[in-house]
Amino acid sequence: MAQLIFTQQLGRFMTVPQVETKAADLRTALDVCFGAHPRLRGYVLDEQGHLRENVVIFIDGRRARDPRRLDDELSPHSQVYILQALSGG
């Protein structure tokens, strides 16, 4: 099963889960995760259901292609990392 792994930056606001899913694409995997952990949705997606500007998703080491559609395919062994981008200097 594909794994969704939330990095600890979100841990400042809530418990961050690791979720396993049989979803075939990123959008469906996120929906499964948010069904079990609804508070996460607002930190990851904006009001239109698009990836927030300060959030980055990597699937098997590659950045997700489209932050609006979130239609990247997942394999049964995919590792999906969801993290908040950090800024500053």
Secondary structure in CASP SS format (residue, H / E / C, confidence):
PFRMAT SS
TARGET T0000
AUTHOR 0000-0000-0000
METHOD secondary structure of the structure
MODEL  1
M C 1.00
A E 1.00
Q E 1.00
L E 1.00
I E 1.00
F E 1.00
T C 1.00
Q H 1.00
Q H 1.00
L H 1.00
G H 1.00
R H 1.00
F C 1.00
M C 1.00
T C 1.00
V C 1.00
P C 1.00
Q E 1.00
V E 1.00
E E 1.00
T E 1.00
K C 1.00
A C 1.00
A C 1.00
D E 1.00
L H 1.00
R H 1.00
T H 1.00
A H 1.00
L H 1.00
D H 1.00
V H 1.00
C H 1.00
F H 1.00
G H 1.00
A H 1.00
H C 1.00
P C 1.00
R H 1.00
L H 1.00
R H 1.00
G H 1.00
Y H 1.00
V H 1.00
L E 1.00
D C 1.00
E C 1.00
Q C 1.00
G C 1.00
H C 1.00
L E 1.00
R C 1.00
E C 1.00
N C 1.00
V E 1.00
V E 1.00
I E 1.00
F E 1.00
I E 1.00
D C 1.00
G C 1.00
R E 1.00
R E 1.00
A C 1.00
R C 1.00
D C 1.00
P C 1.00
R C 1.00
R C 1.00
L C 1.00
D C 1.00
D C 1.00
E E 1.00
L C 1.00
S C 1.00
P C 1.00
H C 1.00
S C 1.00
Q E 1.00
V E 1.00
Y E 1.00
I E 1.00
L E 1.00
Q E 1.00
A C 1.00
L C 1.00
S C 1.00
G C 1.00
G C 1.00
END
